Amino acid sequence: METKREAKLLRIFISNTDKFRYSPLYEVIVFAAKRYGMAGATVLKGVMGYGTSSKVRSMKFWEVTEKMPLVIEIIDEAQKVENFAETIMPYFDKLKTGCVMTIEKANILLYKTGKKH
C-alpha cells in the first residue's frame, strides 16, 4: 500500500467470548484478513465497555472477568475493505450476542514494512 493515500478502516466491536463454530471469532476474522491479503489487522482488548445488552463489563485488578469487549481494526484500500466486510458478514449470522461493524475513511501517512525475523 502506498503512503499518503486514502484508505478505509474496518472496525468490529465484539466480545472475547464470541465464537465462530468452535474458534474465537476474533481469531477467525484476523486469519481471514491475512488470507484475503489485507494490509493489517489488530485486535484491541477493552478494559471497560458495554454494548447492545447495556451490561457494563470492566476489568479491575481485583476482578477476573471472563467476558470483555474487543475491537478488531483492519485497514487497507477502500474497495478492498468494503469487499472484505461483505466476505465476513456470514460469520455474524449465527452470533447470539450483539456486535457493531463500522467502516471509516482513513488517510495513510506512513506504511513501512518491517523485516521478517
N, C-alpha and C positions, 0 to 999 in steps of 0.2 A: 504494500500500500504506500502511495506517495505521501509526503508530508505536506502540510498546509492545504489540505483537501477536505471538502465537505464529506462527512460520513454520517452514519446513524448509530445510535446506541440503543440496543435492546436491553430492557431492564425487566427482570422477572422476580416478583415477590412471592416466595413460598415459605414452607416450614421445613426444618431439617428432618422431620418425620414423614414427609410426603414421599410416596413410593410410586414407581412405575414398574409394574409386575413385582419383582422381589428386590429391586435395586433402588437405592436412594435416587429420587427424581433429579436432584442437583447434579449427581454424577452422570446420569443418563444424558442430561442436557449438555454438559460440558464435553463429554466424549462425542456426542453428536455434532457439536460445533467444530471439534477438531477434525472429525471425518469429513465434514462439509467444507473444510478449508477456511473457516472464519479466521480473521486476523488475531483475535484474542478473546479469552473468556476468563472471568474472575468470579469466585463465589465469596460473598461477604457475609460474615456471621453477625447478626444483630444482637446487641446486649439488652435491648428492650424494644417492645413494639406491640401493636395489635392490628388485627386485620378485620375481615368481614364478620368474624364471630364477636368482635368487640371485647374479647378477653385479653387483658394486658398480660404479656409474658415478659419476665425480666430475669436477668442472671446477676445475682449478687454473690459476693464472696462467701457468704454463709449458706447459700442455697445451691442445690443441684437441681436444675430444671431439665427435663427431658426435651420438651418442645420449645424451639427457639426460631425466630424469624431469620430467613436467609434472603439475600438479594444476589441474583446472578446477573452480571453485566457482560454483554457481548457487543463488540464494536467492529465495524467493517464498512465497506462501501454501502451506500443507501439501498440499492436494489438487492444486494446480497443479504443484507439484514432482513429486509422485508420477505424475501423468499425463504430464508431460514425460519423466520417466525411462523410462516404458513406450514412449513415442514414439520415443526414440533407441536403444532396445535393439537394433533390427536393424542399426544402424551397427557393432555389435561382432561380428556373426555371422561375418564372414569375416576378422576380425582374427587374424593369426597369432601375435601376441605376447600376453603376459599383461596384464591390467588389473584394476582394482578400482573398484567403484562403491558409494558409501555414501550413506545419507540419515540426517540427524541433525536433532533438534529445535533450533530457534534462536529466540531472542527478539529482535525488532527493537526497539532502543532509540531509534533515530533513522533516519528515511528522508527525507532532504531532497533535493529535486530542484534541479538547477543550471540556470542559464540557458544556452540554446543560443547559440553564437557565430556 
